[in-house]
Structure formats: structure tokens, C-alpha cells
Amino acid sequence: MLPYLRIASVLEEASSEDRSHKVKLAVGLLQETPAEDLPKAVRLLTGALWPPWEGLDMRAGPEVVLSALREISSVELPEALGRAGVGEAAEAALRRRSQRPISSEPLDILTVYEGLRHFARQKGEGSERRKVAILKGLFLEATPREARYISRMAVGGLSMGIGPRTVLSALSQALKLKEEIVLKAYRLVPDLGLAAQVLIKGERISFEPPRPVRPMIITQREERPEGLYLIRHRGLRVQAHLVGSRLHIYSQRMRDLTPAMGFLSKSLEKLGCDLALEGELLCIQEEKLLDRAEVVRYVNRRHLSRRSSILPALDAQDILYLDGRSLLGMPYQERLDLLTSVLGEAREVPSPGAFTTYYRYLTCRKEIEEYYWHSLISGLGGLIYRDPKAPYSPGAVSKVDHYLAPLHGRFLRR
């Protein structure tokens, strides 16, 4: 088992180095890490300890760390401390620890990882007391340097510049794999720990709902080519995965939004097939589309009255998976035809539930421009151009699909 001190040492040295040296440090660490520990080592290096869709959150402030430190150290600690200073406070406190470690064995990465995971799961009455006890147990076994990084992760403040790009390069070198293979794994398995696990086992890299894929990146451009044009609403871009009559909805950052989507779940669960959709999450109140801020408020709400007239809708713009088959490599027109066969004909006016996005095939530049300005005047977000022949490229910038940007100077003249 890899000692956690090895991780802490790399984090400390990486904090003052450029990217190329950070990659070298990470490669050295990963090469000496046993295969079964590699996913946890990767997560502890980046501070992203679990997939974002798991919904685990540290939810701890610096005061929890300070409470744990006061129980084991004689150092005078401040009453309040910002997140940025907890690491230094922990290191100073452990240099004058009043209690000694129970074991003579060094702290290993499994103990730290499982301890922090247990820490994040604490909720409800008495959770702060339990979190203090968990941290105290880790601090009792830690060295001062280890305590610095454990405390930073506990408050979600680990930011040492060892990000996904650096770790992906390191994984490529450590596992002797081409970078495009490692990058493909991360785009289809969008968690560094899970991607590392797939790569170590040599498993086939595939899209397997309900695990999301990284969204394709669509940028804004001025081009107005002939092709398919979709209305862009002012909602949230999401993926909706229906597997075995259970719905999972993910934000662009792969946060699980499902608990807030009861009405939408009922709408999609009736379809009776396994699928993954991408589109815009909208909110409708008394036949009126709410703006993006209201959609965010709806998703983040703690309580919603049963009498609330707000209903969610999914403007489904793409289908990525259907009944055991990945559709990512299929041309967009064919995916759109499949989407229509599943959800029915497109709706020009959004309504609660899931529906096929409204689209038009436009060939004339004047017609495209008029449709674009009509969408803006109507209070919508403009148009999205989709190339009928283009595949879906998870996590990559689309070379053809784009949001329409105003032509230079046009907006002012109007």
C-alpha cells in the first residue's frame, strides 16, 4: 500500500513547479503505485475524490478542522480561519501534538481516502461532531506535512495545480499508452479515478449509461452555413439518462439533478426504453418560459410547495444512446430521426415534459439571419447550427456545430 506521505510530498513539490515538472513528478508517483491503488492515488493527487454525479460534498468549514486540531494539539489556534489557511494551521498544530499516534505504521492512501469519504457522507443531526472525530483520527496518525493536505481536502481547498490535463499526461506515460487513448477514456468515463481503472484493466472504452459522458463543446461563431438550425432557449444544458425505468439527469458539470426532477421523471419513464438524451432543461409557469436564473433556482431549491405552478421541461436536441447501442458516431440527422421516433414530432412551443426540439433546415442566408433575429426579439437565446453529417464528439470542441454570434456591427445598427 502506498504511504500517503508520498502523495503529500508530490503535492508540496508541485506547488512551485511548472507543468512539465508536475507531469514528471506525477509519472514517478504513478509508476510506483500498485495497480489496485492507482484510482485512489489519482483522486488524492487532484482533490477530486469521487465522480461529480455521486453528489458527495465535504460541506465542512475551517471551524471543523480547527475543532479537531484543538483536541490533539497544544498550539494556540485562531477562532476563525479562511479555507486557504487551514493547511498551514494543521501543519503547525501537529508539530506540537499533545497526543501520540496509536500505530507506528505510516498512514496509507486507502486510510486517508476512505476516511475522507466517510467524512463527506456525514449528514443530519450530530454530523459536525462526527466529522471532527473522523478528522481527529486521521490527524492522530498523520505527519505535519500529511495533515496540511488532509485538512485542505476536508474543506475542499486543495488547489496545487495538478489538474486533469497534467494527470492524463502522467497516466499516458506511466501506463505506456498513447495520449489519445487516455483522453478518449476520460471523455467517455469522465472521472479520473474511473478512467484510470478502465485503462489499468485494459477494458473496452465505451459509453455506458447511466454514467454520463463529457458534453461536446459548442462554441459561438459568425458563420451561417446551409443546414439544420435549432432554437436556443435560456435553460440549462443537461444529459438525461433513462435506464431500466429510472431517470438520471446531469448538468454540464455532471452534477446529478435528478432529485429535483420528479415531474420530468414521470414523463420519461413511460417511454419503456433505455436511452441517453441531451438538451436544454426549461421551466414553465402558466405557459410562460422562465429565464435561466429561475431554472437554476428551481434546480437548487430545498423545498417546493405542492401548489407550485412551475413545471420542468426537456427540450431534447440529441439522442446519444438507445437500447444498448451508442449513437455517438452516427450522423446528427440520423440521431435526430431516431429522437423523433422516440419522443414524437418536434414542438415549436415548449410544454412540460420531454419533447423533440424544434428545428428548421435553412438554405438562404437572408432566411437564416431573419430567423436568428426573430429568436432574439422573441426573448430566446438565438440559434444553434447543427451539421446533419456530424457525429457527437464527447469532451471535444465541435468543428462544425456552433451557436450563432451576431455579425460584426449588426446589433448596433438594429
C-alpha positions in Angstrom: 0.0 0.0 0.0 1.3 3.4 -1.0 2.1 5.7 2.0 0.1 8.9 1.9 3.3 10.8 2.7 4.3 10.1 -0.9 1.2 11.9 -2.2 1.8 14.8 0.2 5.4 15.2 -0.9 4.5 15.4 -4.5 1.8 18.0 -3.8 4.2 20.1 -1.9 6.9 20.0 -4.6 4.4 20.5 -7.4 3.1 23.7 -5.9 6.2 25.6 -7.0 7.0 23.9 -10.3 5.9 24.3 -14.0 3.6 21.9 -15.7 6.3 19.8 -17.3 7.9 19.1 -13.9 4.5 18.4 -12.4 3.9 15.7 -15.1 7.3 14.2 -14.2 6.5 14.2 -10.5 3.1 12.5 -11.2 4.6 9.9 -13.5 7.1 8.9 -10.8 4.4 8.6 -8.3 2.0 6.6 -10.5 4.8 4.2 -11.6 5.5 3.1 -8.1 1.8 2.9 -7.1 0.3 -0.7 -7.1 -2.3 -1.1 -9.8 -5.1 -1.6 -7.3 -4.3 1.7 -5.6 -3.9 3.8 -8.8 -7.5 5.2 -9.0 -7.3 6.4 -5.4 -3.8 7.9 -5.9 -5.1 9.8 -8.9 -8.0 11.2 -6.9 -5.9 12.2 -4.0 -3.5 14.0 -6.3 -6.2 16.1 -7.8 -8.5 16.6 -4.8 -11.5 15.3 -6.9 -12.2 12.4 -4.6 -15.2 10.9 -6.4 -17.3 11.3 -9.5 -19.3 14.5 -9.5 -22.6 12.7 -10.1 -22.3 10.9 -6.8 -23.4 14.0 -5.0 -21.0 13.8 -2.1 -19.9 17.1 -0.7 -17.5 17.8 2.1 -19.8 20.6 3.4 -17.3 21.5 6.1 -15.9 24.8 7.0 -12.5 25.6 8.5 -14.0 25.5 12.0 -14.4 21.7 11.8 -10.7 21.3 11.1 -9.8 23.7 13.9 -12.0 21.8 16.4 -10.2 18.5 15.5 -6.8 20.1 15.8 -7.6 21.7 19.2 -8.3 18.2 20.6 -4.8 16.9 19.8 -2.5 19.9 19.9 -1.3 22.5 22.4 -0.8 25.2 19.7 -2.9 28.3 20.1 -5.2 28.4 17.0 -7.3 31.3 15.9 -11.0 31.3 16.5 -11.7 31.8 12.7 -9.6 30.9 9.7 -10.2 31.1 6.0 -10.0 28.0 3.8 -6.7 29.0 2.4 -5.0 28.9 5.8 -6.2 25.6 7.2 -3.3 23.6 5.7 -0.7 25.8 7.4 -2.6 25.7 10.7 -2.8 21.9 10.6 0.9 21.6 9.9 1.8 23.9 12.8 -0.6 22.2 15.2 0.8 18.7 14.5 4.3 19.9 15.1 3.2 20.3 18.8 0.8 17.4 19.0 -0.2 16.6 22.6 -1.4 13.1 21.7 0.8 10.4 20.1 -0.2 8.1 17.1 -1.7 4.8 18.1 0.1 2.9 15.4 3.7 3.0 14.3 2.7 2.2 10.7 2.7 5.1 8.2 -0.6 6.5 7.1 -1.6 4.9 3.8 -3.7 6.3 0.9 -6.6 3.8 1.5 -7.0 5.0 5.1 -6.9 8.7 4.0 -9.3 8.1 1.1 -11.8 6.1 3.0 -11.6 8.4 5.9 -12.4 11.5 3.8 -15.2 9.6 2.0 -16.7 8.7 5.4 -16.3 12.4 6.4 -18.3 13.5 3.3 -21.1 11.1 4.0 -21.9 12.6 7.4 -25.3 14.4 7.4 -28.0 15.4 9.7 -28.0 15.9 13.5 -24.6 15.4 15.1 -22.8 15.3 11.7 -20.3 18.1 12.7 -19.3 16.2 15.8 -18.8 13.0 13.8 -16.7 14.9 11.2 -14.5 16.3 14.0 -14.0 12.8 15.3 -13.1 11.4 11.8 -10.6 14.2 11.2 -9.1 13.7 14.7 -8.5 10.1 13.9 -6.7 10.9 10.7 -4.6 13.7 12.3 -3.5 11.4 15.1 -1.9 9.1 12.5 -0.6 11.9 10.2 2.7 13.7 9.9 2.6 17.5 9.9 3.0 17.5 6.1 0.2 15.0 5.6 -2.1 17.0 7.9 -1.6 20.0 5.7 -3.2 18.3 2.6 -5.8 16.3 4.5 -7.2 19.5 6.1 -7.2 21.2 2.7 -9.2 18.4 1.1 -11.6 18.4 4.1 -12.6 21.9 3.3 -12.5 21.5 -0.5 -9.5 23.8 -0.8 -6.9 21.5 -2.5 -5.6 23.5 -5.4 -2.0 22.7 -6.2 -2.1 22.9 -10.0 -2.2 19.1 -10.5 -5.3 19.1 -12.7 -6.9 16.7 -15.1 -4.6 17.6 -18.1 -1.4 17.0 -16.0 -2.7 13.7 -14.6 -3.8 12.5 -18.1 -0.3 13.1 -19.5 1.2 11.3 -16.5 -1.2 8.4 -16.9 -0.2 8.1 -20.5 3.5 7.9 -19.7 3.1 5.7 -16.6 0.9 3.1 -18.4 2.7 3.4 -21.7 -0.4 4.3 -23.6 -1.0 6.8 -26.4 -2.4 10.1 -25.1 -5.4 9.9 -27.4 -6.4 6.6 -25.8 -6.1 8.1 -22.3 -8.1 11.2 -23.4 -10.8 9.1 -25.0 -11.2 7.1 -21.8 -11.5 10.4 -19.8 -14.1 11.8 -22.2 -16.3 8.6 -22.1 -15.6 7.8 -18.4 -15.5 11.4 -17.1 -13.9 10.8 -13.7 -10.1 10.4 -13.4 -10.3 7.6 -10.9 -12.7 5.5 -13.0 -10.8 6.3 -16.2 -7.6 5.1 -14.6 -9.4 1.9 -13.5 -10.6 1.2 -17.0 -7.1 1.8 -18.5 -5.4 -0.4 -16.0 -7.7 -3.3 -16.6 -7.5 -2.9 -20.4 -11.3 -2.8 -20.6 -13.1 -1.7 -23.8 -13.7 2.1 -23.5 -17.4 2.6 -24.1 -20.4 4.8 -23.3 -22.5 3.0 -20.6 -25.5 4.9 -19.2 -26.4 5.9 -16.6 -22.8 7.1 -16.4 -22.6 10.4 -18.3 -20.1 11.4 -21.0 -18.4 14.7 -21.2 -20.6 17.1 -23.2 -19.4 18.1 -26.6 -18.2 21.7 -26.6 -20.2 24.0 -28.8 -18.7 27.5 -29.4 -20.0 30.7 -30.8 -19.2 31.7 -34.4 -20.4 34.1 -37.1 -20.7 31.5 -39.9 -24.2 30.9 -41.3 -23.9 27.7 -43.4 -26.8 25.9 -45.0 -28.2 23.2 -42.7 -30.2 22.5 -39.6 -31.0 25.3 -37.1 -32.4 24.8 -33.6 -33.8 27.4 -31.3 -31.6 28.1 -28.3 -33.6 28.7 -25.2 -32.3 30.2 -22.0 -32.2 27.0 -20.0 -29.6 24.6 -18.6 -27.8 22.1 -20.9 -28.2 18.7 -19.5 -28.0 14.9 -20.2 -31.0 12.8 -19.3 -30.3 9.0 -18.9 -33.2 6.6 -18.6 -32.1 3.1 -17.7 -34.5 0.4 -16.6 -37.3 2.9 -16.0 -35.0 5.0 -13.7 -34.1 8.5 -14.7 -30.8 10.3 -14.1 -30.3 14.0 -15.1 -26.9 15.6 -15.2 -25.7 19.2 -15.5 -22.9 20.1 -17.9 -20.5 19.6 -14.9 -22.1 16.2 -14.4 -23.8 17.1 -11.1 -26.8 14.9 -10.5 -30.0 17.0 -10.7 -32.4 14.0 -10.6 -33.9 14.6 -7.1 -35.4 18.0 -8.3 -37.0 16.4 -11.4 -40.0 14.4 -10.2 -42.4 15.6 -12.9 -39.9 15.1 -15.7 -39.1 11.6 -14.4 -42.7 10.6 -14.8 -42.8 11.9 -18.3 -39.7 10.0 -19.5 -40.3 6.7 -17.5 -43.3 6.0 -19.7 -41.1 5.5 -22.8 -40.1 2.0 -21.9 -36.6 2.0 -23.4 -33.0 2.7 -22.2 -31.7 6.0 -23.7 -29.5 9.0 -23.2 -30.7 12.4 -24.3 -29.0 15.8 -24.4 -30.9 19.1 -24.5 -32.0 22.1 -22.5 -33.7 21.9 -19.2 -36.5 24.5 -19.1 -39.0 25.7 -16.5 -42.6 26.6 -17.5 -45.0 28.5 -15.4 -48.5 29.3 -16.6 -47.4 28.6 -20.2 -44.5 31.1 -19.9 -40.9 30.1 -20.2 -38.8 31.2 -17.2 -35.3 32.6 -17.6 -32.1 30.8 -16.8 -31.9 32.3 -13.3 -35.3 30.8 -12.4 -34.3 27.4 -13.8 -31.1 27.4 -11.6 -33.3 28.4 -8.6 -35.7 25.6 -9.3 -32.9 23.0 -9.6 -31.2 24.2 -6.3 -34.4 24.6 -4.3 -34.6 22.9 -1.0 -38.4 22.8 -0.8 -41.1 23.4 -3.4 -44.7 23.8 -2.5 -47.1 21.1 -3.9 -49.1 24.0 -5.1 -46.2 25.4 -7.2 -47.2 26.0 -10.8 -43.6 25.6 -12.0 -43.1 22.5 -14.2 -39.8 21.3 -15.8 -39.4 20.5 -19.5 -36.7 18.9 -21.5 -36.1 20.4 -25.0 -34.3 17.2 -26.3 -31.8 18.2 -29.0 -29.9 15.0 -29.4 -30.0 11.3 -28.6 -26.7 9.6 -27.7 -27.7 6.1 -26.7 -30.7 3.8 -27.4 -31.4 0.3 -26.1 -27.8 -0.9 -25.6 -26.4 1.0 -28.7 -24.1 4.0 -28.6 -25.1 6.5 -31.2 -22.2 8.9 -30.8 -20.6 8.1 -34.2 -23.9 8.4 -36.1 -24.6 11.5 -38.2 -26.7 14.1 -36.5 -29.6 13.8 -39.0 -29.9 10.1 -38.2 -29.8 10.7 -34.5 -32.5 13.4 -34.9 -34.7 11.0 -36.8 -34.3 8.4 -34.0 -35.0 11.1 -31.4 -38.3 11.9 -33.2 -39.3 8.2 -33.4 -38.9 8.0 -29.6 -40.3 11.3 -28.4 -42.6 12.2 -31.3 -42.7 15.1 -33.7 -40.9 18.4 -32.8 -42.8 21.0 -30.8 -42.3 24.7 -31.8 -43.8 25.8 -28.4 -42.2 24.2 -25.4 -44.5 22.4 -22.9 -43.9 20.4 -19.7 -42.3 17.0 -20.1 -39.8 15.8 -22.7 -40.2 16.7 -26.4 -38.2 16.7 -29.6 -36.6 20.1 -30.2 -38.0 22.3 -33.0 -35.7 22.6 -36.0 -35.7 24.0 -39.5 -33.5 23.3 -42.5 -32.4 26.7 -43.8 -30.5 27.3 -47.1 -30.8 31.1 -47.7 -28.5 33.4 -45.7 -31.3 36.1 -45.5 -33.7 33.5 -44.1 -31.1 32.4 -41.5 -30.5 36.0 -40.5 -34.2 36.8 -40.2 -34.8 33.6 -38.1 -31.9 34.4 -35.9 -33.2 38.0 -35.1 -36.7 36.7 -34.7 -35.5 34.3 -32.0 -33.7 37.2 -30.1 -36.7 39.6 -30.4 -38.9 36.8 -29.0 -36.8 36.7 -25.9 -34.9 33.5 -26.8 -31.2 32.8 -27.0 -30.6 32.7 -30.7 -29.9 29.7 -32.9 -27.7 26.6 -32.8 -26.3 25.3 -36.1 -26.0 21.5 -36.3 -24.3 19.8 -39.2 -26.6 16.9 -40.4 -23.5 14.8 -41.1 -21.5 15.4 -37.9 -21.0 12.8 -35.1 -21.1 13.6 -31.4 -17.6 14.1 -30.0 -17.7 13.9 -26.2 -15.5 16.5 -24.4 -14.1 17.9 -27.7 -14.8 21.2 -29.4 -17.1 20.6 -32.3 -15.5 21.6 -35.6 -18.8 22.4 -37.3 -21.7 22.8 -34.8 -21.9 26.2 -33.2 -24.0 28.9 -31.6 -24.7 31.8 -33.9 -22.9 35.0 -32.9 -24.1 38.4 -34.1 -22.4 39.6 -37.3 -19.9 42.4 -36.6 -21.7 45.7 -36.1 -25.2 44.3 -36.9 -26.6 44.5 -33.4 -25.7 48.2 -33.1 -27.3 49.1 -36.4 -30.5 47.5 -35.3 
